Amino acid sequence: MTPQTESRPLLIWWICLGAIALIVLNALRTWPEVGRLLFLSDNDDLMRLVQVRDWLGGQDWFDTRQYRVLPPEGISMHWSRYVDAGIAAVLVPASWVLPMPQAELLTIVVWPSLLACLMVLLIGLGTNRLFGPLAALGALVVFLTWGKLRGEFTPPRIDHHNIQMLCTTAAFYLAVLPGRERLFGALAGLATALSLAVGLEMLPILALIPGYMALRHAFDQPGSDRWLLGYGIALAVGSPLLMAGQTAPAAWGVMYCDALAPPVLALAATGIVATLVPVLAGHALRGPVLRILTMVVLVALGLWLSSPLLSPCLGGPYANVPPEVRSLIESRMIEALSAFELIGVLPDMLGRSLLPPLVILLLALAAAVGLWSRLDGTQRSGLALAFLVALAGLAVALLQIRATTLMVPALPLLGGFLVHAFLQIPRTSGWRLPAVLALAAATPTAVEEGVSSVLGRAARTAPVTADVQPTPARSPATCRSAAAMDELASLPTSTLFSSLNLGTTILAYTPHAVAAAPYHRSPDAFWNGIAALESEADMRLALARSRADYLVLCPVDAAKPYAATLLGGALPDWLTDVTGDRQNLRVYEVDQAQLAKAGP
């Protein structure tokens, strides 16, 4: 515990309460417009709401299949019911006192706000233990002002990413805090197991944390052996139990590469054995070289023994996706693009995602060089892990921008360390004012606003070329709106064929089924929403395979070649315009008999 913590024991609680008050105020501010925000939210938020409704409506706990996408078979979903259960724990009591639509909106505000409050306590109390309450304040400023991080815990975000970030952040702080090592290790193991049960996006960091602790044990760092023992036992017990709790017994042996299944359990078992053997045989394995060599041999042996389970997953979560659909995912989904690809497409998004953590990381590295000899062992260990996590996350994010979330566990602590470093500067020093200015400039909000200002000015002064596309007459917001969904209500319950980003909105706000949704376990649903709108042949094939009754187009779909042809009025014999007086969407009835005559 730092001297600052000892002298001001209540200050950290006031700081955390202040941060929680800001979260509550943001929730209250969001409440009047949460319905509109949900329409414009991520596809995963809308699909998560549909999944919760289906489960509460009677769908089996183990059956996460979405039957209203490409009916009647539906599509397989790799999502966890544990998230549905958490959301339902808020929704069901709310429905006792409110009509269900209002109860859903309240839940969409409460759920991410509750997770944000838990993050505040983790970050605030954890950073306080290492660097004191003022450093904790700096860490919370990073959490509350970095759009990439704050946005995952703001209504209406109810998908699974925020829970994974929460669990991984918990495992991170439990690895760096001093004292009660066996308990902290066990809690970190359970947090890791829950994060893996929810999804695999944070897997690199979840593997890095125990790997770092194993290296600490190799060099006889105190407490690391007890931490690893608690962690290994908890992970060994928790992972298979959580898998069994959300997977039907008949599917326990299915080799899924995108969920907690035998391949991931094999990886976990390899890591547990490789890290625990040096601990249990510590008296025989003396010295870092022998311990590290033992771990390397055990990891290699474990990977070799489990290669029949792991080899099908070497291609990642898209290993079983056809190459043409994988190409669509990797080239058309913004979150799957690399930093180098985003430079020419969305430089503003790239800057706002990567520059805030990069600025904090570089400043923290510079501060650590100057202060390293003045830090105690616990502080050094915590900073070392934070730097490893941040650098690993940055490296992966350069390859795929959505991996910026891998930096989430470490970035607030690094921001808090910058405040701690500032406090070490004597008040009479001439460096104090430049340091204040550097701290202010390093806040994520300042960096993001700077990026927007510079890139916005560059965009306004850029010369217009022949390659610049005209602005669509209607925005996507016009199509993803209550008015647009009401226009579909007059249609008989049918299967609607639409673009990728409209499918989940139709699922959430109408009784219709859809033929397109952005989920990789259904290559057809993915391909339908992108490639089918680019040529007549592809559209014919997709409509025939999906047995869709209607084609629904948004005016912004004109960016896709064949959609532009249809919106221009050039209709084939197998489509009839039934838009009528609808103002937001264009609706075409599909004549499957004529479509069959048209041939493939």
Buried (B, 14 or more C-beta within 10 A) or exposed (E): EBEBBEEBEEBBBEBBEEBBEBBEEBBEEBBEEBBBBBBBBBBBBBBBBBBBBBBBEEBEEBBBBBBBBBBEEBBBBBBBBBBBEBBBEBBEEBBEEBEEEEBBBBBBBBBBBBBBBBBBEBBBBBBBBBBBBBBBBBBBBBBBBBBBBBEBBBBBBBBBBBBBBBBBBBBBBBBBBBEBBBBBBBBBBBBBBBBBBBBBBBBBBBBBBBBBBBBBBBEEBEBBBBBBBBBBBBBBBBBBEBBEBBBEEEEEEEBBBBBBBBBBBBBBBBBBBBBBBBBEEEEEBEEBEBBBBBBEEBBEEBBEEBEEBBEBBEEEBBBBBEEEBBEBBBEBBEBBBBBEBBEEEBBBBBBBBBBBBBBBBEBBBEBBEEBEEEBEEBBBBBBBBBBBBBBBBBEBBBEBBBBBBBBBBBBBBBBBBBBBBBBEBEEEEEEEEEBEEBBEEBBBBBBBEBBEEEBEEEEEEEEEEEEEEEEBEBBBEBBBBEEBBEBBEEBEEBBBBBBBBBBBBBBBBBEBBBBBBBBBBBBBBBBBBBBBBBBBEBBBBBBBBBBBBBBBBBBBBBEBEBBBBBBEEEEBEBBBEBBEEBEBBBBBBBBEEEBEEBEE
